[in-house]
């Protein structure tokens, strides 16, 4: 690799060594100067990316534009200096990019000792106009865009490139300490006031206890802001900590605008959210993780444990659950009343004692110490909404001590019209992310995964048999194995589309086949099968089918094949003719990883 320092010139790696009585030539001095300039430009290129360092502003001047004095650095690390304000004449109405580039030229000619030559290299910043962005941005630094229309000139900062500090490797390591000469300090009083300061400092407070201080000082309304997604999400100002969508994000009613996320990897994630127009929500985010993007009521509520809670009014939207590891007590000088609505109508009233004709619970009912719920002859749980059975150890449907044939079974049915009957089967939906039951279905099971340790039977019933059976050993039995594919002659956007129904070939063996094309060379050929063929198939029962192929009425010969051994077989002409034509081949074999297929078996009863 060659390291360059400017204009694609290689970096000089040697400098002159001077000693007494040495004859110096122009090349010696030029090499010394190039060595020093190369190091200077390389250092500037490493520390400062290309762009304007200071000045070089654009100002309309009559029908022209003036570029202010200033300094820039190009992509080679060359320092470009414009020592004086320079007026640039615009060629007419239109728009141009104003660029500055490094330029050097020979000057100051002399004639000494009969030799005439220029004696100086003069450097300058050269101002140019470009209709489009320059094709060599490493050497042409854009200062802005100027437009002239009817003699009126306007300037914009479009495309302007500004230089800054760059650290290509390693890290920025400021000094440690709490004083003004430590850490990172910003220029004071940027707004023209007095005493404004901002800094980042890090120091040891005592022993190994350290302090990292981020400060924006002097006025109470000075702000420290953390911005993400186009808006301030966390801000310190006015002696307060603000959370939400600040400075630039419009908030709608019902939107979650701020939240605190609590992480417990492997255990639980929770989130305390503030929803505009609704209030605070403490939700369980264990299934995904804290984030603002969730709809109201889509997340389960998380637990809130407090040592003491005093409230004039306590409301639970959608339900209120109170759980205690010890005794739970409600104490009030006027008694405790559980009501169903705002009018005070309820079934359970406690006024120093217990008096109840019934129990009505509009929210959640927790029974941590109950071993069973007995319903006498029947147990009915009725309600206008879906019934939820939630338990950390799951829900068990099993034997309950009865003697009937249906003991331990789960029956699901749904009332409605289905054909000529008023009773139709219900549906069982398992899991939070399952496909919906089709509207034409009389009932079904919808779940993400289905596991069976023995077999799955599909079809009529035990007496008439099951047309389709899926066994746990990988066997599938059925009268016909069909599949549907899109009709190739129907356009994707056709109003009426068709399907092709194809069926699989059948035979009394677990067979596999391979096919391909070969070509005779001097009347013979060799065909190699996949490298796994011998391990997959049985040695016995292998067959080969050959079909000669001709082109342009060329002569063909009858063919014969050898037995398939060692993953291949040979082909030759029957009459020994040195034919050179192609042929198709097909090999059938029986899988060796399965037992021979039992062809004639009794119908299971």
C-alpha positions in Angstrom: 0.0 0.0 0.0 1.3 3.5 -0.9 0.3 6.4 1.4 -0.2 9.7 -0.4 0.0 13.1 1.0 -1.3 15.3 -1.9 -2.2 15.1 -5.5 -1.6 11.3 -5.5 2.1 11.8 -4.6 3.7 9.1 -2.5 4.6 10.1 1.1 8.3 11.0 1.3 10.0 8.6 3.6 13.5 10.1 3.6 14.9 13.6 4.5 18.3 15.1 3.8 21.2 14.7 6.2 23.3 17.8 6.4 27.0 17.9 7.3 29.9 20.3 7.0 31.4 21.1 3.5 28.4 19.3 1.9 27.4 20.5 -1.6 23.6 21.3 -1.5 21.5 21.2 -4.7 18.0 22.4 -5.4 16.7 18.8 -5.1 18.1 18.5 -1.6 16.2 21.5 -0.4 13.0 20.5 -2.3 13.1 17.1 -0.6 13.4 18.6 2.9 10.5 20.9 2.2 8.4 18.1 0.7 9.1 15.9 3.8 7.9 18.6 6.2 4.9 19.6 4.1 3.9 15.9 3.7 3.9 15.3 7.5 1.9 18.5 8.0 -0.7 17.7 5.4 -1.0 14.1 6.6 -1.6 15.2 10.2 -4.3 17.7 9.0 -6.0 15.0 6.9 -6.1 12.6 9.9 -7.4 15.1 12.4 -9.7 17.3 10.3 -12.1 16.0 7.6 -12.4 18.2 4.6 -14.5 21.4 4.8 -14.5 25.0 6.0 -12.5 25.7 9.1 -13.5 29.4 9.6 -14.9 32.2 7.5 -15.6 31.8 3.7 -19.1 33.1 4.0 -21.2 34.2 0.9 -22.6 37.7 0.7 -24.6 39.1 -2.2 -22.8 42.1 -3.7 -24.8 43.9 -6.3 -25.3 41.4 -9.1 -22.3 39.3 -7.9 -21.3 37.4 -4.8 -18.5 38.1 -2.3 -16.6 35.3 -0.5 -15.3 36.3 2.9 -11.8 35.6 3.9 -11.2 32.3 5.7 -9.6 28.9 5.8 -10.6 25.4 4.6 -9.0 22.0 4.4 -9.4 19.6 1.4 -9.3 15.8 1.3 -5.5 15.7 0.9 -5.1 17.7 4.1 -4.0 20.8 2.2 -4.7 24.1 4.0 -6.6 26.5 1.7 -6.3 30.1 2.7 -8.3 33.0 1.2 -6.5 36.0 2.8 -9.0 38.7 1.7 -12.6 39.1 0.8 -13.0 38.2 -2.8 -15.8 39.3 -5.2 -16.8 36.7 -7.8 -18.6 37.9 -10.9 -21.7 35.9 -11.9 -22.0 35.2 -15.6 -25.8 35.9 -15.7 -29.1 34.8 -14.2 -29.0 31.2 -13.0 -27.9 29.0 -10.0 -24.3 27.9 -9.2 -22.4 26.2 -6.5 -19.6 28.3 -5.1 -16.5 26.2 -4.4 -12.9 26.9 -3.3 -10.0 24.7 -4.1 -6.2 24.7 -3.4 -4.1 26.2 -6.2 -0.4 26.7 -6.4 1.7 28.3 -9.2 5.2 29.5 -9.9 6.0 33.2 -9.5 8.7 35.8 -8.8 11.0 35.1 -11.8 14.7 36.1 -11.6 17.7 36.1 -14.0 20.9 35.5 -12.0 24.2 34.2 -13.3 22.6 33.9 -16.8 19.9 31.5 -15.6 16.3 32.7 -15.6 13.7 30.9 -13.5 10.7 31.4 -11.2 11.9 31.5 -7.6 8.6 31.0 -5.6 5.7 28.6 -5.3 2.7 30.8 -4.4 -0.4 29.2 -2.8 -3.9 30.6 -2.9 -7.5 29.6 -2.5 -9.2 29.8 -5.9 -12.9 30.5 -6.1 -14.9 28.7 -8.9 -18.6 28.5 -9.9 -20.1 25.1 -10.8 -23.6 24.4 -12.3 -23.7 21.1 -10.3 -21.9 19.6 -7.4 -18.2 19.1 -8.2 -17.1 15.7 -9.5 -14.0 15.8 -7.2 -15.4 16.7 -3.8 -12.2 15.8 -2.1 -10.4 18.8 -3.6 -13.3 21.2 -4.3 -14.9 22.4 -1.1 -18.5 23.6 -1.5 -19.2 27.0 0.2 -22.9 27.2 -0.7 -25.3 27.9 -3.6 -25.9 31.3 -5.2 -28.9 32.3 -7.4 -29.3 35.4 -9.5 -32.7 36.3 -11.0 -33.3 39.6 -12.7 -30.2 41.1 -11.1 -31.2 40.0 -7.6 -28.7 37.7 -5.9 -29.6 35.2 -3.1 -27.3 32.8 -1.3 -28.0 29.5 0.5 -25.9 27.1 2.5 -27.0 24.2 0.3 -24.1 21.7 0.0 -21.8 23.7 2.3 -19.1 21.4 3.9 -17.8 22.2 7.4 -14.6 20.6 8.8 -14.5 19.1 12.3 -12.3 17.1 14.6 -11.9 13.4 13.6 -10.4 10.5 15.5 -9.8 7.7 12.9 -8.6 5.2 15.6 -8.7 4.9 19.4 -10.8 7.1 21.6 -11.0 10.7 22.8 -9.5 10.6 26.3 -10.0 13.9 28.1 -8.3 14.7 31.4 -9.9 13.6 34.7 -10.9 16.1 37.3 -13.6 18.4 38.5 -12.0 21.7 37.5 -12.5 23.9 34.5 -9.4 22.5 32.8 -10.7 18.9 32.8 -13.1 16.9 30.7 -14.8 18.4 27.7 -15.7 22.1 27.9 -17.8 24.0 25.4 -17.3 27.7 24.5 -19.0 29.9 27.1 -21.9 32.3 26.6 -23.1 31.1 23.1 -26.2 33.4 23.3 -24.2 36.5 24.3 -25.2 36.3 27.9 -22.9 36.1 30.9 -21.8 33.1 32.9 -23.4 30.4 30.7 -21.3 27.2 30.6 -21.6 23.6 29.5 -19.2 20.7 30.2 -18.7 17.0 30.8 -16.3 16.0 33.6 -15.3 12.8 35.3 -13.4 12.5 38.6 -13.0 10.3 41.7 -15.1 11.6 44.6 -13.7 9.4 47.3 -11.8 6.1 47.0 -13.3 4.2 44.1 -16.5 6.3 44.1 -16.6 8.4 40.9 -18.8 11.2 39.5 -19.7 11.8 35.9 -21.2 15.2 35.6 -23.0 16.6 32.5 -23.8 20.3 33.1 -25.6 23.1 31.4 -25.3 25.9 33.9 -26.3 29.4 35.0 -30.0 29.8 34.2 -32.9 27.7 35.6 -34.4 27.4 32.1 -31.2 26.0 30.6 -32.0 22.6 29.1 -30.3 19.2 28.8 -32.1 17.2 26.2 -31.9 13.6 24.9 -33.4 13.4 21.4 -34.5 10.3 19.6 -36.8 9.8 16.5 -37.0 13.5 15.8 -38.2 14.7 19.2 -36.8 15.3 22.7 -37.7 12.1 24.7 -36.0 13.1 28.0 -35.3 16.7 29.0 -34.1 18.5 32.1 -35.2 22.1 32.3 -36.8 24.4 34.8 -35.5 22.2 37.6 -37.7 19.4 36.4 -37.3 16.0 34.6 -39.6 15.8 31.6 -40.5 12.5 29.8 -42.5 12.2 26.6 -42.7 13.4 23.0 -41.3 16.9 23.3 -40.3 19.6 20.8 -41.6 18.4 17.5 -43.9 15.5 17.9 -47.7 16.1 17.9 -49.5 13.9 20.5 -53.0 12.5 20.0 -55.6 11.5 22.6 -55.1 7.9 23.7 -51.4 7.8 22.6 -48.7 6.5 24.9 -46.4 9.5 25.1 -43.9 8.4 27.7 -43.0 5.4 29.7 -40.5 3.8 32.1 -39.3 0.4 31.1 -38.2 -2.1 33.8 -36.1 -5.1 32.7 -35.7 -8.5 34.4 -34.0 -10.7 31.9 -35.3 -14.3 32.0 -38.0 -13.2 34.6 -40.3 -10.3 33.7 -40.4 -7.0 31.9 -42.8 -4.3 33.0 -43.6 -0.8 31.9 -45.2 2.2 33.6 -46.8 4.2 30.8 -48.6 7.5 30.6 -51.4 7.6 27.9 -52.6 11.0 26.9 -56.2 11.5 28.1 -56.2 8.2 30.0 -53.6 8.3 32.7 -51.0 5.8 33.9 -50.8 2.1 33.0 -48.6 -0.6 34.6 -48.4 -3.4 32.0 -46.5 -6.7 31.7 -44.1 -6.6 28.7 -42.5 -10.0 29.3 -43.6 -11.3 25.9 -41.8 -8.5 23.9 -40.1 -5.7 25.9 -40.9 -2.1 26.9 -41.9 0.1 24.0 -44.4 2.9 23.3 -46.2 1.2 20.4 -49.0 -0.8 21.9 -52.8 -0.2 21.8 -54.8 0.3 25.0 -55.8 -3.0 26.7 -53.5 -5.1 24.5 -51.1 -5.9 27.3 -51.8 -7.7 30.6 -51.4 -5.6 33.7 -48.3 -6.1 35.8 -48.2 -6.5 39.6 -47.7 -3.5 41.8 -46.4 -4.1 45.3 -46.5 -1.2 47.8 -45.9 -1.1 51.6 -48.7 1.3 52.3 -51.3 2.9 50.0 -53.6 5.7 51.0 -56.1 7.0 48.5 -59.4 8.8 48.7 -60.6 7.0 45.5 -59.1 3.9 43.9 -60.3 2.9 40.5 -59.3 0.0 38.3 -60.2 0.3 34.6 -61.3 -3.1 33.4 -60.9 -4.6 36.9 -59.1 -4.2 40.2 -57.1 -7.0 41.8 -55.7 -6.8 45.3 -53.4 -9.6 46.4 -51.6 -10.0 49.8 -49.2 -12.6 51.0 -50.6 -12.2 54.5 -54.1 -11.2 55.7 -56.0 -8.8 53.6 -58.1 -6.3 55.5 -60.4 -3.4 54.6 -61.0 -1.1 57.5 -63.3 2.0 57.4 -65.1 3.8 60.2 -68.3 3.8 58.1 -68.0 0.2 57.0 -67.2 -1.3 53.6 -69.6 -1.4 50.7 -69.1 -3.3 47.4 -71.4 -1.8 44.8 -72.2 -2.7 41.2 -72.8 0.7 39.8 -72.7 4.4 40.6 -76.2 4.2 42.1 -75.1 1.9 44.9 -77.0 -1.2 43.7 -75.1 -4.3 44.7 -75.4 -7.8 46.0 -72.8 -7.8 48.7 -72.9 -5.2 51.5 -70.7 -5.3 54.6 -71.5 -2.8 57.4 -69.5 -4.1 60.4 -70.7 -7.7 59.6 -71.4 -9.9 56.6 -74.8 -9.9 55.0 -75.1 -11.2 51.5 -77.8 -12.8 49.3 -75.3 -13.2 46.4 -71.9 -12.2 45.3 -71.4 -10.1 42.2 -67.8 -9.3 41.1 -67.4 -6.9 38.2 -63.6 -7.1 38.2 -61.3 -10.1 39.1 -61.9 -12.7 41.8 -58.8 -14.3 43.3 -59.0 -17.5 45.3 -55.4 -18.4 46.3 -56.2 -20.9 49.0 -59.2 -22.6 47.5 -58.7 -26.3 46.6 -61.9 -26.8 44.6 -65.2 -25.2 43.4 -68.1 -27.6 43.6 -71.3 -26.9 41.6 -73.5 -29.7 42.9 -75.1 -31.2 39.8 -73.8 -28.6 37.4 -71.5 -25.6 37.5 -72.4 -22.7 35.2 -70.1 -19.7 34.6 -72.0 -17.2 32.5 -71.0 -13.8 31.3 -71.4 -11.5 28.3 -67.7 -11.7 27.5 -65.0 -14.4 26.9 -64.1 -16.5 30.0 -60.4 -16.6 30.9 -58.9 -19.5 32.9 -55.4 -18.3 33.9 -53.0 -20.3 36.1 -49.2 -20.3 36.4 -49.2 -24.2 36.3 -51.7 -24.4 33.4 -55.4 -25.6 33.3 -56.1 -29.4 33.8 -59.1 -31.2 32.5 -59.1 -34.7 34.0 -60.8 -37.5 36.0 -63.1 -36.1 38.7 -64.3 -39.4 40.4 -67.2 -40.1 38.1 -68.1 -43.5 36.6 -69.4 -42.4 33.1 -67.6 -43.1 29.9 -67.1 -39.4 29.3 -65.4 -38.7 32.6 -62.3 -36.5 32.0 -63.3 -35.3 28.5 -63.6 -31.7 27.4 -66.7 -31.0 25.4 -67.0 -27.8 23.3 -70.3 -27.0 21.5 -71.9 -23.9 20.1 -75.6 -23.2 19.5 -76.6 -22.1 16.1 -78.0 -23.2 12.7 -76.0 -25.7 10.8 -77.8 -27.5 8.0 -81.1 -28.7 9.3 -80.0 -28.9 12.9 -80.0 -26.2 15.5 -76.9 -27.6 17.2 -73.4 -27.2 15.6 -70.0 -28.1 16.9 -68.0 -25.4 18.7 -64.4 -24.4 18.1 -61.3 -24.7 20.3 -58.7 -22.0 19.9 -55.4 -22.6 21.6 -52.6 -19.9 21.7 -52.4 -16.2 21.3 -51.4 -16.3 17.6 -53.6 -18.8 15.8 -55.4 -18.6 12.4 -59.2 -17.9 12.6 -61.7 -20.7 12.1 -63.2 -20.5 8.6 -66.8 -19.2 8.4 -68.0 -22.3 6.6 -66.6 -24.6 9.2 -68.9 -26.5 11.5 -66.3 -26.3 14.2 -62.6 -26.9 14.5 -59.3 -26.7 16.4 -57.1 -23.6 15.8 -53.6 -23.7 17.3 -50.0 -22.8 16.5 -48.4 -26.3 16.9 -50.1 -29.7 17.3 -48.3 -32.6 18.9 -49.3 -36.2 19.1 -47.3 -39.1 20.6 -49.2 -41.9 18.8 -51.4 -41.1 15.8 -53.9 -38.6 14.4 -57.1 -40.0 12.8 -59.1 -38.0 10.3 -62.4 -39.0 8.8 -65.6 -40.7 9.7 -65.6 -42.8 12.9 -64.4 -46.0 14.6 -66.9 -48.3 12.9 -66.6 -47.1 9.3 -62.8 -46.5 9.5 -60.7 -43.4 9.1 -59.7 -42.4 5.6 -56.5 -40.6 6.7 -54.2 -41.6 9.5 -50.9 -39.9 10.6 -48.7 -42.2 12.7 -45.9 -41.0 15.1 -43.3 -43.1 13.3 -43.7 -40.9 10.2 -46.2 -43.0 8.2 -49.2 -41.4 6.5 -52.0 -43.7 5.3 -54.9 -42.7 3.0 -56.8 -43.8 0.0 -55.5 -41.0 -2.2 -52.7 -38.5 -1.8 -53.7 -35.4 -3.7 -52.4 -31.8 -3.9 -53.7 -28.6 -5.6 -51.6 -26.2 -7.7 -52.6 -22.9 -9.4 -53.8 -23.4 -13.0 -50.9 -22.2 -15.2 -53.2 -20.7 -17.9 -55.0 -18.4 -15.4 -53.7 -14.9 -14.9 -53.1 -13.9 -11.2 -55.7 -11.1 -11.4 -58.4 -13.2 -13.2 -61.9 -12.9 -11.7 -62.4 -16.7 -11.9 -59.4 -18.9 -11.3 -59.0 -22.6 -11.4 -56.8 -25.2 -9.8 -55.1 -28.4 -11.0 -55.6 -31.5 -8.8 -52.7 -34.0 -9.1 -52.3 -37.3 -7.3 -49.1 -39.0 -6.3 -47.9 -42.3 -7.9 -48.3 -45.4 -5.7 -46.6 -48.7 -5.5 -46.0 -51.6 -3.0 -42.6 -50.3 -1.9 -40.8 -47.2 -0.4 -39.3 -46.3 -3.7 -37.1 -43.4 -4.9 -36.1 -42.5 -8.4 -33.3 -40.5 -10.1 -33.2 -39.5 -13.8 -31.0 -37.6 -16.1 -29.4 -37.4 -19.5 -26.1 -38.9 -20.8 -24.2 -39.3 -24.0 -22.4 -42.2 -25.6 -18.7 -41.9 -26.5 -17.6 -44.7 -28.8 -20.7 -46.7 -28.0 -20.3 -46.6 -24.1 -21.0 -44.2 -21.3 -20.8 -44.2 -17.4 -23.5 -42.6 -15.2 -22.7 -41.5 -11.6 -25.5 -41.2 -9.1 -25.5 -38.9 -6.0 -22.9 -39.7 -3.4 -25.5 -40.7 -0.9 -27.2 -43.2 -3.2 -25.5 -46.3 -1.9 -26.3 -45.3 1.8 -29.9 -44.5 1.0 -31.0 -47.5 -1.1 -31.0 -51.3 -0.9 -28.7 -53.1 -3.2 -31.4 -55.5 -4.4 -34.4 -54.3 -6.5 -32.5 -51.6 -8.4 -33.7 -51.1 -12.0 -32.5 -48.9 -14.9 -34.6 -47.6 -17.9 -32.8 -46.2 -21.0 -34.3 -44.2 -23.9 -32.1 -43.4 -26.9 -32.3 -39.7 -28.1 -31.7 -38.7 -31.7 -31.2 -35.2 -33.3 -31.6 -34.3 -37.0 -32.4 -38.0 -37.9 -29.0 -39.2 -36.7 -28.8 -43.1 -36.3 -29.4 -44.5 -32.8 -28.7 -47.9 -31.3 -30.5 -50.1 -28.8 -28.9 -49.7 -25.4 -28.2 -51.9 -22.4 -27.2 -51.1 -18.8 -25.1 -52.8 -16.2 -26.3 -53.4 -12.7 -26.1 -50.4 -10.4 -23.1 -50.8 -8.1 -20.9 -48.4 -6.1 -23.1 -45.4 -6.9 -23.2 -45.8 -10.7 -23.8 -47.9 -13.8 -22.4 -48.4 -17.3 -24.3 -48.0 -20.6 -23.4 -49.5 -24.0 -24.9 -50.3 -27.4 -26.4 -53.8 -27.7 -24.8 -54.5 -31.0 -21.4 -53.0 -30.0 -21.7 -50.1 -32.5 -19.5 -47.1 -31.7 -22.6 -44.7 -31.4 -22.2 -41.1 -30.3 -25.8 -40.1 -29.5 -27.5 -39.0 -26.3 -29.9 -41.0 -24.1 -32.2 -40.5 -21.1 -31.8 -42.7 -18.0 -34.0 -43.4 -15.0 -33.0 -45.5 -11.9 -35.6 -46.9 -9.5 -34.5 -48.2 -6.0 -36.0 -49.1 -2.6 -35.0 -47.0 0.5 -32.7 -48.9 2.9 -33.6 -46.7 6.0 -37.1 -48.2 6.2 -38.4 -51.8 6.8 -40.0 -53.5 3.7 -43.5 -52.2 3.2 -46.2 -54.5 4.6 -48.6 -54.5 1.6 -51.6 -56.6 2.7 -52.8 -55.8 6.2 -56.1 -56.1 8.0 -58.4 -53.1 8.5 -57.9 -51.7 12.1 -60.9 -52.2 14.4 
